[in-house]
Amino acid sequence: LYSSEQIRFVKPRLRSVESRRLLKFGGVNFTLMVFVVILEIMQRGIIVRELGIDSLGLMIAGTQIVAYIDVVNRSAMFYWFPAMSGSLSHNRLKVQYIEFSHFNLYFGIPSVLGGMLFGGLLINLLLGSSFSPLAETIYLFMIWQFINLIHNPSATAIIAANRLNIHAISSLLSGLTVPLFLLLLM
């Protein structure tokens, strides 16, 4: 007999409910990742063709800066995702979603405002004058970070509630907006 807490190896069965769920989740994620890679290639191609290779380097640097600022938000998902996915009641999931949203905003708004106010100064100090064009547009990356703060709790709740079709459709639509927006700007 095995206790519920004990870890053990089991022979995978393709027809089991768990295997089907894992394949569905993996299939959705694989499809989304292929789509994301194609969109990133399109996005970078548009930027290089219209603005030059220097602009692509500035965009990648700005994206990395936002990723470093986003570390608290991303780390918080490891705390809330298991609680949300294990929640059996709608009311409990709603409470956890609200707690995650508040946490994101309480920690995210100061980082976004700090990035808008002092980001240019920090870029010039840490990266040098060759990145001064990035310092002039850092507020755009901070707005993107703020949108991520609003997006992440809902995306985490959708995945935790096993609504993968909703997650896939919303990710595809949000991914399409980036190259379309760039094309409109060009």
C-alpha positions in Angstrom: 0.0 0.0 0.0 1.2 3.5 -0.8 0.3 6.6 1.1 -1.0 9.6 -0.8 2.2 11.6 0.1 4.7 9.0 -1.2 6.4 9.5 -4.6 6.5 6.4 -6.9 7.2 5.5 -10.5 4.3 4.3 -12.6 4.1 2.9 -16.0 2.6 5.5 -18.4 -0.8 4.6 -19.9 -1.7 6.6 -22.9 -5.5 6.0 -22.4 -5.5 7.2 -18.8 -7.2 10.5 -17.9 -3.9 12.0 -16.7 -2.0 11.1 -19.9 -4.8 12.7 -22.0 -4.7 15.8 -19.9 -1.0 16.1 -20.1 -1.0 15.5 -23.9 -3.7 18.2 -24.3 -1.8 20.7 -22.2 1.5 19.8 -23.9 -0.2 20.1 -27.4 -1.6 23.5 -26.6 1.7 24.8 -25.2 3.7 23.4 -28.1 1.3 25.0 -30.6 1.5 28.3 -28.8 5.3 28.2 -28.6 5.6 27.5 -32.4 3.3 30.4 -33.0 5.3 32.7 -30.6 8.6 31.9 -32.4 7.0 32.6 -35.8 5.6 36.0 -34.5 9.0 36.9 -32.9 10.8 36.2 -36.3 8.2 38.3 -38.1 8.5 41.1 -35.5 12.3 41.2 -35.7 12.2 41.1 -39.5 9.9 44.1 -39.6 12.0 46.1 -37.2 15.3 45.2 -39.0 13.8 46.0 -42.4 12.2 49.3 -41.4 14.3 50.6 -38.6 17.7 48.9 -38.9 19.7 46.4 -36.8 20.4 49.0 -34.1 16.7 49.4 -33.3 16.4 45.6 -33.0 19.3 45.6 -30.4 17.6 48.4 -28.4 14.3 46.5 -28.5 15.9 43.3 -27.2 17.8 45.2 -24.5 14.5 46.9 -23.4 12.7 43.5 -23.4 15.4 42.1 -21.1 15.2 45.0 -18.7 11.5 44.5 -18.4 12.1 40.8 -17.9 14.3 41.6 -14.9 11.8 43.9 -13.4 9.1 41.2 -13.9 10.9 38.6 -11.8 8.7 39.2 -8.7 5.5 38.9 -10.7 6.7 35.7 -12.5 7.9 34.2 -9.2 4.6 34.9 -7.6 2.9 32.5 -10.1 4.7 29.6 -8.4 2.9 30.4 -5.2 -0.6 31.1 -6.6 -0.8 28.5 -9.4 -0.9 25.4 -7.3 -3.4 27.0 -4.9 -5.6 28.0 -7.8 -5.4 24.6 -9.6 -6.1 22.7 -6.4 -9.1 24.9 -5.6 -12.4 23.1 -6.1 -14.8 25.9 -5.4 -15.4 28.9 -7.7 -15.4 31.3 -4.7 -12.0 30.1 -3.5 -10.5 30.5 -7.0 -12.0 34.0 -7.1 -10.4 35.0 -3.8 -7.0 33.7 -4.9 -7.3 35.6 -8.2 -8.1 38.8 -6.3 -5.1 38.2 -3.9 -2.7 37.6 -6.8 -4.0 40.7 -8.6 -3.5 42.8 -5.5 0.0 41.4 -5.0 0.9 42.1 -8.6 -0.2 45.7 -8.4 1.2 46.4 -5.0 4.7 45.3 -6.0 4.4 46.1 -9.7 3.2 49.7 -9.7 6.3 51.0 -7.8 8.6 49.2 -10.1 6.8 50.5 -13.2 6.8 54.1 -11.8 10.4 53.7 -10.8 11.3 52.5 -14.3 9.5 55.4 -15.9 11.1 58.0 -13.6 14.6 56.7 -13.2 15.0 54.1 -16.0 16.7 56.5 -18.4 19.2 57.5 -15.8 19.9 53.8 -14.9 20.3 52.8 -18.5 22.8 55.6 -19.1 24.7 54.7 -15.9 24.8 51.0 -16.3 24.8 50.5 -20.1 26.5 53.7 -21.3 25.7 56.4 -23.8 25.4 54.0 -26.7 22.0 52.9 -25.3 20.7 56.5 -24.8 18.0 55.9 -27.5 16.6 53.2 -25.3 16.7 55.5 -22.3 14.4 57.9 -24.3 11.8 55.2 -24.9 11.9 53.2 -21.6 8.5 54.4 -20.7 7.0 52.3 -23.5 8.6 49.2 -22.0 7.2 50.2 -18.6 3.7 50.5 -20.1 4.2 47.0 -21.5 5.2 45.8 -18.0 2.1 47.3 -16.5 0.0 45.4 -19.1 1.8 42.2 -18.0 0.9 42.9 -14.4 -2.8 43.0 -15.3 -2.5 40.0 -17.7 -0.6 37.5 -15.6 -3.2 36.8 -12.8 -6.0 36.2 -15.4 -3.7 33.9 -17.5 -2.7 32.0 -14.4 -6.3 31.5 -13.3 -7.4 30.4 -16.8 -4.6 27.7 -16.9 -5.3 26.7 -13.3 -9.0 26.2 -14.0 -8.0 24.0 -17.0 -9.5 26.3 -19.6 -6.8 25.7 -22.1 -8.9 26.5 -25.1 -9.6 30.0 -23.7 -5.8 30.4 -23.0 -4.8 29.3 -26.4 -7.2 31.6 -28.2 -6.4 34.6 -26.1 -2.6 34.0 -26.5 -3.0 33.7 -30.3 -5.0 36.9 -30.5 -2.6 38.8 -28.2 0.4 37.5 -30.1 -1.1 38.6 -33.4 -1.5 42.2 -32.2 2.3 42.8 -31.9 3.3 42.3 -35.6 0.0 43.9 -36.8 0.6 46.9 -34.6 4.2 47.2 -35.9 2.9 47.0 -39.5 0.4 49.8 -38.8 3.2 51.9 -37.2 5.4 51.4 -40.3 
